[in-house]
Amino acid sequence: MTAETVTTQTATNPEPPGAARPVTASLSPSRAADFKTCPLLYRFRSIDRLPERPSAEQVRGTLVHAVLERLFDLPADRRTPTAAADLVAPEWDRLVAEQAELAELFPTGDLAGPTEFLASARELLNGYFSVEDPRRLEPAERESLVSAVVDDQLLIRGYIDRLDVAPDGALRVVDYKTGGAPREAFEARALFQLKFYALVLWRTRGVVPTVLRLLYLRDAEICDYRPDADELVRFERTVLALWRAIEQATAARDFRPKPSRLCDWCNHQAHCPAFGGTPPPFPEPATDVPPLTVAPPARVSRRTADGTSGTVPAQPVGTAPGQRGSDEPEETVSS
């Protein structure tokens, strides 16, 4: 079935609410980007599920995202730089309580490290207030899991940092970036994730987001992009082609390394042939996992009604029951 056919079916013959559809695989923008960057990296993360030690930059990004999510719990007139700075320490304590391994980010006895780490998070929040005034915003959704089935088989899903909805129904997808703004040559890579979300929203709500916004907090810059339906049809073809390439690589058990400058930040050089390593034995697929079914549309907030952190139960094909990788939606391909 072609992407065009999916477009017609989604627009004119949506399935009844609550109808369940079997799918054979799921894919998030992060794992799709992994495969584009290096097929072997995709295998290590999605199939082998090798452990990764998060860097200070990654953990700081998680902390800043948590603070910005919590900031909008406050009344509008209290969403100030001081209030955001005051949220940093308690949000860090909450993250460490939920993930004790984060405490290992700093060596025992290193008193300056945590202090400098929290100060750097506050600096990034200052960058946020340089480009937006949260007192004038009321997000419709924060840290929201969105998903859609394309080509009747592939579940695409991911967490949106923030979704703004205008009175006329126009959508703005916002993604916080705690790194520096990329050069123009790498802008398309940065927008890949947001186009992924735009495609899901279009398929589930019938509305093409008006604006895809990247907020680069370190450089206090905004990058806005305006997609259209034709572009999202082409992007859907790209996602489906990527998924089929993943299927072929899985069937052949052939995930080759793709060396680049990004290898310097890879956690898995010890297992990579490009660095003299040997990948672990290819995992055998589970045989007792039922097919993954999805009730469209799927929109679940990572934050539960009582304000605590929640998870979304979903069992991808080929994953052992109870097995979970990272906090982001999982994706696998049936073998």
C-alpha positions as CSV (number, residue, x, y, z in Angstrom):
1,M,0.0,0.0,0.0
2,T,1.4,3.4,-0.9
3,A,1.6,6.5,1.2
4,E,-1.0,8.1,-1.0
5,T,-3.5,5.4,-0.3
6,V,-2.9,5.8,3.4
7,T,-3.6,9.5,3.0
8,T,-7.0,8.8,1.3
9,Q,-8.0,6.3,3.9
10,T,-7.0,8.4,6.8
11,A,-8.9,11.4,5.5
12,T,-12.1,9.8,4.3
13,N,-12.4,6.4,6.1
14,P,-11.1,6.7,9.6
15,E,-11.6,3.7,11.7
16,P,-14.2,3.7,14.4
17,P,-13.1,5.1,17.8
18,G,-11.5,2.3,19.9
19,A,-10.9,0.0,16.9
20,A,-7.7,-2.0,17.4
21,R,-5.3,-2.6,14.5
22,P,-2.5,-5.1,14.5
23,V,0.9,-3.7,13.6
24,T,4.2,-5.4,12.9
25,A,6.6,-2.8,14.1
26,S,7.0,0.6,15.8
27,L,9.5,3.4,15.3
28,S,10.3,6.6,17.1
29,P,12.2,9.6,15.5
30,S,15.2,8.9,17.7
31,R,15.6,5.3,16.6
32,A,14.9,6.3,13.0
33,A,17.6,8.9,13.2
34,D,19.9,6.2,14.7
35,F,19.5,4.0,11.6
36,K,20.1,6.9,9.3
37,T,23.2,7.8,11.2
38,C,24.6,4.3,11.6
39,P,22.7,1.0,11.1
40,L,24.9,-0.7,13.7
41,L,24.0,2.0,16.3
42,Y,20.4,1.2,15.7
43,R,21.0,-2.5,16.3
44,F,23.0,-1.8,19.5
45,R,20.2,0.4,20.9
46,S,17.0,-1.2,19.6
47,I,17.8,-4.9,19.2
48,D,20.8,-5.7,21.5
49,R,19.6,-3.0,24.0
50,L,23.2,-2.4,25.2
51,P,23.4,-0.2,28.3
52,E,24.6,3.4,27.8
53,R,26.0,5.7,30.4
54,P,24.3,9.1,29.9
55,S,26.6,12.0,29.6
56,A,26.4,15.1,31.7
57,E,25.0,17.0,28.7
58,Q,22.2,14.4,28.2
59,V,21.2,14.5,31.9
60,R,21.3,18.3,31.9
61,G,18.9,18.2,29.0
62,T,16.6,15.9,30.8
63,L,16.6,18.2,33.9
64,V,15.9,21.3,31.9
65,H,13.0,19.6,30.1
66,A,11.6,18.6,33.4
67,V,11.8,22.1,34.8
68,L,10.1,23.6,31.7
69,E,7.3,21.1,32.0
70,R,6.8,21.8,35.6
71,L,7.0,25.6,35.1
72,F,3.7,25.5,33.2
73,D,2.0,24.0,36.3
74,L,2.4,27.4,37.9
75,P,-0.1,30.2,37.5
76,A,0.9,32.3,34.5
77,D,2.0,35.3,36.5
78,R,4.5,33.2,38.5
79,R,6.3,31.7,35.5
80,T,9.4,33.8,36.0
81,P,13.2,33.2,35.7
82,T,13.4,33.1,39.5
83,A,10.6,30.5,39.7
84,A,12.3,28.4,37.0
85,A,15.7,28.6,38.8
86,D,14.0,27.5,42.1
87,L,12.6,24.4,40.4
88,V,16.0,23.1,39.3
89,A,17.2,21.6,42.6
90,P,13.9,19.9,43.5
91,E,13.5,18.5,40.0
92,W,17.1,17.2,40.2
93,D,16.3,15.5,43.5
94,R,13.2,13.9,42.0
95,L,15.1,12.6,39.0
96,V,17.8,11.1,41.2
97,A,15.1,9.5,43.4
98,E,13.6,7.9,40.3
99,Q,16.9,7.0,38.7
100,A,19.5,6.4,41.4
101,E,22.2,5.9,38.8
102,L,22.1,9.6,38.0
103,A,23.8,10.2,41.3
104,E,26.9,8.4,39.9
105,L,27.3,11.2,37.3
106,F,29.7,12.9,39.8
107,P,32.6,11.1,41.6
108,T,32.2,10.5,45.3
109,G,33.4,13.6,47.3
110,D,33.0,15.9,44.3
111,L,31.1,18.8,45.9
112,A,31.7,21.3,43.2
113,G,30.5,19.1,40.4
114,P,26.8,19.0,41.3
115,T,26.8,22.7,42.1
116,E,28.3,23.6,38.8
117,F,25.9,21.2,37.0
118,L,22.8,22.8,38.5
119,A,24.2,26.3,37.8
120,S,24.6,25.3,34.1
121,A,21.0,24.1,34.0
122,R,19.9,27.5,35.3
123,E,21.9,29.2,32.6
124,L,20.1,27.3,29.9
125,L,16.8,28.3,31.5
126,N,17.9,31.9,31.2
127,G,18.3,31.3,27.5
128,Y,14.7,30.0,27.4
129,F,13.4,33.3,28.9
130,S,15.4,35.2,26.3
131,V,13.3,33.8,23.5
132,E,9.9,33.2,25.1
133,D,7.6,34.6,27.8
134,P,5.8,31.7,29.4
135,R,3.4,34.0,31.1
136,R,1.8,34.6,27.7
137,L,1.4,30.9,26.9
138,E,-1.0,28.1,27.9
139,P,0.2,24.9,26.2
140,A,-2.4,22.4,25.2
141,E,-0.1,19.5,25.9
142,R,3.3,18.9,27.5
143,E,5.5,15.8,27.2
144,S,2.7,14.2,25.3
145,L,3.0,10.8,23.6
146,V,1.5,10.9,20.1
147,S,1.2,7.9,17.7
148,A,-0.3,6.9,14.4
149,V,-0.3,3.8,12.2
150,V,1.0,4.3,8.6
151,D,0.9,1.8,5.8
152,D,-1.5,-0.3,8.0
153,Q,1.5,-1.9,9.7
154,L,4.0,0.6,11.1
155,L,3.3,2.4,14.4
156,I,5.2,5.8,14.5
157,R,5.3,7.5,17.9
158,G,7.2,9.8,20.1
159,Y,7.0,12.4,22.9
160,I,6.3,16.1,22.0
161,D,7.9,18.6,24.4
162,R,5.0,21.0,24.0
163,L,2.0,21.5,21.7
164,D,0.4,24.9,21.4
165,V,-3.1,25.2,20.0
166,A,-4.4,28.6,18.8
167,P,-8.1,29.6,19.2
168,D,-8.6,28.8,15.4
169,G,-7.2,25.3,15.9
170,A,-3.7,26.0,14.4
171,L,-1.0,23.7,15.9
172,R,2.5,24.7,16.9
173,V,4.9,21.9,17.8
174,V,7.7,23.1,20.1
175,D,10.9,21.2,20.9
176,Y,13.5,22.4,23.4
177,K,17.1,21.9,22.5
178,T,19.8,22.4,25.1
179,G,22.7,22.1,22.7
180,G,23.8,24.9,20.4
181,A,22.0,25.8,17.2
182,P,23.2,23.8,14.3
183,R,24.8,25.2,11.2
184,E,22.5,25.5,8.2
185,A,23.8,22.2,6.7
186,F,22.6,20.3,9.8
187,E,19.2,22.1,10.1
188,A,17.4,19.4,8.2
189,R,18.6,16.7,10.6
190,A,17.3,18.8,13.5
191,L,13.9,19.2,11.9
192,F,13.6,15.4,11.1
193,Q,12.2,14.8,14.6
194,L,9.6,17.6,14.3
195,K,8.5,16.4,10.9
196,F,7.9,13.0,12.4
197,Y,5.6,14.6,15.0
198,A,3.9,16.7,12.3
199,L,3.1,13.6,10.3
200,V,1.6,11.8,13.4
201,L,-0.5,14.9,14.2
202,W,-1.7,15.2,10.6
203,R,-2.7,11.5,10.5
204,T,-4.5,11.5,13.8
205,R,-6.1,14.9,13.9
206,G,-6.3,15.8,10.2
207,V,-4.4,19.1,10.8
208,V,-1.0,20.0,9.4
209,P,0.9,21.9,12.1
210,T,1.3,25.5,11.1
211,V,4.7,25.9,12.8
212,L,7.4,23.5,13.9
213,R,9.6,25.4,16.4
214,L,13.0,24.5,17.7
215,L,14.1,26.5,20.7
216,Y,17.9,26.5,21.1
217,L,18.4,27.5,24.8
218,R,22.2,27.7,24.8
219,D,22.2,30.2,21.9
220,A,18.8,31.7,22.7
221,E,17.7,31.2,19.1
222,I,14.4,30.1,17.5
223,C,14.1,28.1,14.3
224,D,10.6,28.0,12.8
225,Y,9.6,25.8,9.9
226,R,6.2,25.6,8.2
227,P,5.4,22.3,6.6
228,D,2.6,21.5,4.2
229,A,0.6,18.4,3.3
230,D,2.6,17.6,0.2
231,E,5.9,17.7,2.1
232,L,4.5,15.4,4.8
233,V,3.4,12.9,2.1
234,R,7.0,12.8,0.9
235,F,8.3,12.5,4.4
236,E,5.9,9.6,5.1
237,R,7.4,7.8,2.0
238,T,10.9,8.5,3.5
239,V,9.9,7.0,6.9
240,L,8.3,3.9,5.2
241,A,11.5,3.4,3.1
242,L,13.6,3.7,6.2
243,W,11.4,1.1,8.0
244,R,11.7,-1.3,5.1
245,A,15.5,-0.9,5.1
246,I,15.4,-1.8,8.9
247,E,13.2,-4.8,8.2
248,Q,15.7,-6.0,5.5
249,A,18.7,-5.5,7.8
250,T,16.9,-7.4,10.5
251,A,16.0,-10.3,8.3
252,A,19.5,-10.5,7.0
253,R,21.0,-9.7,10.5
254,D,23.2,-7.3,8.6
255,F,23.6,-3.9,10.4
256,R,26.8,-2.3,9.2
257,P,28.7,0.5,10.9
258,K,28.8,3.9,9.2
259,P,31.8,5.7,10.6
260,S,31.5,9.5,11.0
261,R,32.5,12.3,13.4
262,L,29.6,11.2,15.6
263,C,31.6,8.1,16.5
264,D,33.5,10.2,19.0
265,W,30.4,10.3,21.2
266,C,29.3,6.7,20.7
267,N,29.1,4.4,23.8
268,H,29.6,1.2,21.8
269,Q,33.1,1.5,20.2
270,A,34.1,-1.7,22.1
271,H,31.5,-3.7,20.2
272,C,32.0,-1.9,16.8
273,P,34.1,-3.6,14.0
274,A,35.1,-0.1,12.8
275,F,37.1,0.2,16.1
276,G,38.3,-3.4,16.2
277,G,35.3,-4.6,18.4
278,T,32.9,-7.5,17.9
279,P,29.1,-7.1,18.2
280,P,27.4,-9.5,20.6
281,P,25.5,-12.5,19.2
282,F,22.3,-11.4,17.5
283,P,19.4,-11.9,19.9
284,E,16.8,-14.5,19.0
285,P,13.3,-13.1,18.6
286,A,10.8,-13.9,21.3
287,T,8.2,-16.4,20.2
288,D,5.5,-15.9,22.9
289,V,4.9,-12.1,22.5
290,P,1.4,-11.3,21.1
291,P,1.0,-8.9,18.2
292,L,1.1,-5.2,19.2
293,T,-2.3,-3.6,18.7
294,V,-3.1,0.1,18.8
295,A,-6.3,1.9,19.5
296,P,-6.3,5.1,17.3
297,P,-5.7,7.9,18.0
298,A,-3.1,7.4,20.8
299,R,-2.3,10.5,22.8
300,V,-1.0,9.8,26.3
301,S,0.7,12.3,28.6
302,R,3.9,11.3,30.3
303,R,2.6,13.3,33.3
304,T,-0.3,11.7,35.0
305,A,-3.4,13.6,36.3
306,D,-1.9,13.9,39.8
307,G,1.2,15.5,38.5
308,T,3.5,12.5,39.0
309,S,5.6,11.0,36.3
310,G,3.9,8.1,34.4
311,T,4.8,5.6,31.8
312,V,2.9,4.3,28.8
313,P,2.6,0.5,28.7
314,A,3.2,-0.8,25.2
315,Q,4.7,-4.1,24.2
316,P,6.5,-3.9,20.8
317,V,6.8,-7.0,18.7
318,G,10.0,-9.0,19.5
319,T,10.4,-7.6,23.0
320,A,10.3,-9.8,26.0
321,P,7.5,-9.0,28.5
322,G,8.7,-6.5,31.0
323,Q,11.7,-5.5,29.0
324,R,12.2,-1.8,28.6
325,G,15.0,0.2,27.2
326,S,15.0,4.0,27.7
327,D,12.2,6.3,28.7
328,E,11.3,7.0,25.1
329,P,8.8,4.8,23.2
330,E,10.4,1.5,22.0
331,E,10.5,0.3,18.5
332,T,11.3,-3.1,17.1
333,V,10.9,-5.0,13.8
334,S,9.6,-8.5,13.7
335,S,12.1,-11.0,12.4
